[in-house]
Amino acid sequence: MSTLPNDALAERSLLGCLLLDGSCVPLIAGSVSPKDFYQNTHQLIYEAMLDLSNGGLPVEPLSVLNCLKSRKEDSHCGGISYLNRLIGAVASSTSVGYYAQAVKTKADLRLLAIAGSDLYRDATCSTDPLDVRARHEKALLGVERSGWSSVHISEVEEPNATTGYPTGIVPLDEYTGGIYKGLHLLGGRAGHGKTTLAMQIIHRAATDGHKSCIISADQQRFKLKQIIRAQHAGVHMKQLSEISAVDNQTANELPVYFFDGVFSAAAVCSYIRFQARQGSEFFLIDYLNLLRLPGPERQFEKAEIIAEMLKLLAHEANVYLIAIVRNRKVEDREPDMDDISGGAGIQNAPDQIWWMDKPKDSDNKPSGVFVLKNRMGGESNGPPVRVWFDKQTTRFVDWESKPALEMHYAQVIRGDA
């Protein structure tokens, strides 16, 4: 490979600006990292500046030199003479933002060049394009595309209880603020209702006119369609044959699309990206642990990589992405983060994690929705939100509404309503 993209002049000028005015270091520290510098000498100098600034110490030639000496790195950086040369390369620190942007831009281009070279190498030696794409998807997604673009404060959407999309379960929405754009994990043991709750959210979104996509690596599409039909008509799953023609027609007109029988993480990412461009806003993956990723990594390591890929993709595409995850083990206790199959990495990626827990006597005792993580607003790590699975409508409702609903059903049976 030829010389990778870099701008030595911009790197020297940026460091010179910071040596002239150390107060500029915190202004760019969140955007420029040491690895963004191409020259190793510049990486070491910038690392010293960051350490000094983080410690509340002045950033100036002598302090930077002493920091480098304490690490025995001064001989690799040209000593005080090189630091003075950096200062002499700029007249003032007013252009620090310009030089920082130039350094960051070249760093992103280097990442793309390396990823492209690796992709070309693997593509010429493989017969499976999906496997090749899966290996390189995260590297390509990881390059910051927005860069230094700015948004006016009036255009920034604040995450709070009014901006999350409501599930329709009032106490759950009040507690969490609803579902937010990003990656949302919904977990639980087998048979505890995680798929039903996820489908309930998708059905609500579709009923409101939001184009939604269901990606099933577990259940076949007709089984998931049956859940939507039952929820749409408000009937028991056993009463599907009794649904009216009107309810069937309106259910078939919902903007819901299925993508099933696919286990490749790369194919799923490609599908989500394509559908997002076509206007889809809500996505459901049933379920994350079944997605495959080629490579020598162990399964839990692959799950971590896939979760990170999905998070980056959800943020990039600005969509609601719900991924169902399975329980790591079955125990008679309240769920916690360690129950998530896939290790710590899969816990770190999501913006929200909800966990379903259903008692054995679910007809007379409430199920619980444990909010284990909520980056986007609302509460988390408190007592579970109590819900009840209403079999008559195939959906979860507020536990407090159970008596009134049961009274209504009894009246219907007696013919009083």
HELIX and SHEET records of a PDB file:
HELIX    1   1 ALA A    8  LEU A   20  1                                  13    
HELIX    2   2 GLY A   22  CYS A   24  5                                   3    
HELIX    3   3 VAL A   25  ALA A   29  1                                   5    
HELIX    4   4 PRO A   34  ASP A   36  5                                   3    
HELIX    5   5 ASN A   40  ASN A   54  1                                  15    
HELIX    6   6 PRO A   61  SER A   70  1                                  10    
HELIX    7   7 ASP A   74  HIS A   76  5                                   3    
HELIX    8   8 GLY A   79  GLY A   88  1                                  10    
HELIX    9   9 VAL A   96  ALA A  123  1                                  28    
HELIX   10  10 PRO A  129  LEU A  141  1                                  13    
HELIX   11  11 ILE A  153  GLU A  155  5                                   3    
HELIX   12  12 VAL A  170  THR A  176  1                                   7    
HELIX   13  13 LYS A  194  THR A  207  1                                  14    
HELIX   14  14 ARG A  221  ALA A  233  1                                  13    
HELIX   15  15 MET A  237  GLU A  242  5                                   6    
HELIX   16  16 ALA A  245  ASN A  252  1                                   8    
HELIX   17  17 ALA A  265  ARG A  277  1                                  13    
HELIX   18  18 LEU A  288  LEU A  290  5                                   3    
HELIX   19  19 GLN A  299  ALA A  317  1                                  19    
HELIX   20  20 MET A  337  ASP A  339  5                                   3    
HELIX   21  21 ALA A  344  ASN A  348  1                                   5    
HELIX   22  22 TRP A  399  SER A  401  5                                   3    
HELIX   23  23 LYS A  402  ARG A  414  1                                  13    
SHEET    1   A 9 VAL A 256  ASP A 260  0                                        
SHEET    2   A 9 SER A 212  SER A 216  1                                        
SHEET    3   A 9 PHE A 282  ASP A 286  1                                        
SHEET    4   A 9 TYR A 320  ARG A 326  1                                        
SHEET    5   A 9 GLY A 182  GLY A 188  1                                        
SHEET    6   A 9 GLN A 352  ASP A 357  1                                        
SHEET    7   A 9 SER A 367  ASN A 374 -1                                        
SHEET    8   A 9 VAL A 385  ASP A 390 -1                                        
SHEET    9   A 9 ARG A 395  ASP A 398 -1                                        
END                                                                             
